Amino acid sequence: MQKLFETFHKQVKNRIEKQNLFHAFGEDSIRYDFAFTASKEYDLKASDIILEQPLPSTQFIPEIKTSNSGQGRKNKKPEFDLRIDPTNKLKQGILAEFSYFRRTPISKNQACPKNHGKLLNDMFRLALLKAYTNTINNPIYSDFSTHKCLLICVTDDEMIDYGIGGRNNTVPILEEYENIDTAFLNTLTKTTNKQLQPMFQDKLNQLNLIVNARTLFRKEEKATLNLAHWATWIWEVNFKLK
């Protein structure tokens, strides 16, 4: 998949350079760039790509929230960003979550520990998808054990600097997460841990799963006169039994 990742990075670079601004668009454009690149690389039809599909109900513990409209309490229904099942040219399917971290004119500094927590929460979501087995013969889902679960992050120089060294002795964003277990989470800041949703964290504990992730692709673009230093980071997420 390295060719896919390289071409995706170039597609994002073309978008950024055309706009001449890193924050001129949102995360949906990053998702589209990946889906567009994958469709070209693997001769996919539009119907081969699913965006924002609900997680199987067996892969999270339901949470109840009060409706803002005052119409009672509703179940939160989490989704994942992208699914592509295997085809003739794509031998291994893809499940993906996306993050797009950047400063904007409104928020000139990012909450880096908070963003780290968002990445970890997406890793939890992907690991639970990887662990899914279709035991109830649900026609919507397949067995995802052979899919590659990818966390795809496009980020500016502020998060790159945080990822390299952390700040104020915080744990940096890592190239490899061997064991995202209780011991590891206890080393993180409260701000980071607050981003971890119980619906996923508690389900992992219930299934006795430990999440891990390794970098498949990391490429940076140096700053220019008009554009900040930025990068594409891609991890493959997996799990093991405790």
Disulfide bonds with the S-S distance in Angstrom:
none
